[in-house]
Amino acid sequence: MVYLAGKSEVSPRKRSLWIAEDLRRRIAEGELVRKVPSERELAERYEVNFKTAAKAIGMLVDEGLLY
């Protein structure tokens, strides 16, 4: 699990931005090469709801990092 400091005070938008940034880093470092975790897996890992995880994935799709 990954914990967001003061998570209860962080808006869902900021949580999705944080998740997207962490995924970008993991992709750049080669940790995520062929497949990223599903929205459900991300939601569990970052302890957020499914929609927040899906929004983070959507950001990376919009940037062309994922398809």
N, C-alpha and C positions, 0 to 999 in steps of 0.2 A: 504494500500500500504506500501511496504517496500522500503526505499530509500537507494541506495548505494552511499556513500559519494564520490564525484568526479567521478561519474559513467562514464562520457564521456571519462575519461582518463583510465578506467579499460578495459583490453582486454576481449573479450568474454570468453576466457578460464578461466580467473580469476573470472569472474562473475559466470560461471557455478560451479566452485569450492566453491565460497561463498554460492551459493544457496544450493548446496549439503550439506555443513557444517550446514547451518541453518536447513535443513530438518532432518539431523542426530540428531541435538539437540532437535528438536520438537518431533521426534520419541522417543528418550531417555527419555524425560520429560513426555511422554504419551499424548501429545497434538494431535499427529497423530497416532491413534491406528489401525483402520481398513482400512482406505483409505487415500491416499495422494491426493492432488489436481492434476488435469490433467495438461498436459504440457501447454495447453492454459491458464488455471487458474494461473499457476505459472508465465507464461510470463506476464500476466496482473499484478499480485501481485508485482513482482520484476522489472517490467518495462523493460523487455528484450525481444528479439525475441524468437519465438517458438523453434528454433534450440538450443539456449542456454539453455532453460528450459529442453528440451528433453535430452541434454547432461548431465545435473545434475541428472536427473532421471536415465539415463543409468549408471552413476557412482555408484549409490546406488544399482542398479540391479547387477552390476559386483561385488559389495561387499557382496551381499547376503542379504542386508537389505530389498529389495523389490523384487517382482517377478511378 
